Amino acid sequence: MMMNPSVAFQITAATTNNVAWNPTATLRQALVNEWTQPKLRRTRLCAWTGTMMEPLPRSVLRVSSGTDQVGSALTSWIQSVQDPTSNNVTIAVSGGSLPRILADGLARAGLADSLCPNWTVLFADERLVPLDHPDSNYRLAQEALGEESVRRYVPLDPSLLHDPTACATDYMDKLMQSCNGMTEVHPPSLDIILLGLGPDGHTASLFPGHPLLEETQQSVACITDSPKPPPSRITLTLPVLNAARHVAFVVTGASKAEAIRRIFQEPNCGLPGQMVRPTSSNLVWFVDDAAASQLQWD
């Protein structure tokens, strides 16, 4: 059975750990609903159950036919969750293709002028390189979104590139201050976090099997042995990702398909992307057909 690219699946956590975990059947039933009950096109409710120590949180999987459609869906979602009364919307973004997908989606929808001026843009992770370096996530975001389009950017301190620990501490202070001065709150609660996913299942600069996955005390941590160059980075930790008001993944391309399959269809697979479990809202996945191509529907 072919997958309808407009379908959205809402996966909800089970209330018991005693039911056999069968994600294939869950996804198949959601697809059947799409074909037999078109009035339910926008959202599917289905039980994702398991024998895990903790049930997965509610997740929404939105599969679109291409990158442009992913950007449009992402933009619509941001418009729906962003507080229109706030003049300081804290939004953390990842690097890679995400800033361009976001910017193009905003442009197509004509929403950049209404959404972006209140954004305080932080970074889910950052490479310890100069701000004008091609590897800089700050540079990627600024080039995609524009220098003057947002309220302000919060880059790392380039004078601390030689000292990863000090750089992480400084960025943690900036993060706390940006979240309306929540200097005594750990973890701070960002309004929106937009994450990417690597082919190995990493997100931000949290890599499979790395000790930083166990970090609970620091909101921002440094890593000096990244398996992906450059080796020195700073990253938001899982407690911060999970404390955000709204979290979304943006994943495109066939190179991510195996990671997507494992995250959605292997319980406790250990990939960092599966460990993002926000406590205050649904976790939304915006993926294209290529990234979803290995999900088992039959």
Secondary structure as UniProt FT lines:
FT   TURN            5..6
FT   STRAND          8..13
FT   HELIX           23..36
FT   HELIX           38..40
FT   TURN            41..42
FT   STRAND          45..48
FT   STRAND          59..64
FT   HELIX           67..81
FT   TURN            84..85
FT   STRAND          89..93
FT   TURN            96..97
FT   HELIX           98..109
FT   HELIX           112..115
FT   HELIX           116..118
FT   STRAND          119..123
FT   STRAND          125..127
FT   TURN            131..132
FT   TURN            134..135
FT   HELIX           137..145
FT   STRAND          152..153
FT   HELIX           158..160
FT   TURN            161..162
FT   HELIX           164..178
FT   TURN            179..181
FT   TURN            183..184
FT   STRAND          192..195
FT   TURN            199..200
FT   TURN            204..205
FT   TURN            208..209
FT   HELIX           211..214
FT   STRAND          220..223
FT   STRAND          233..236
FT   HELIX           238..243
FT   STRAND          246..251
FT   HELIX           254..256
FT   HELIX           257..265
FT   TURN            267..268
FT   HELIX           272..275
FT   STRAND          283..288
FT   TURN            289..294
//
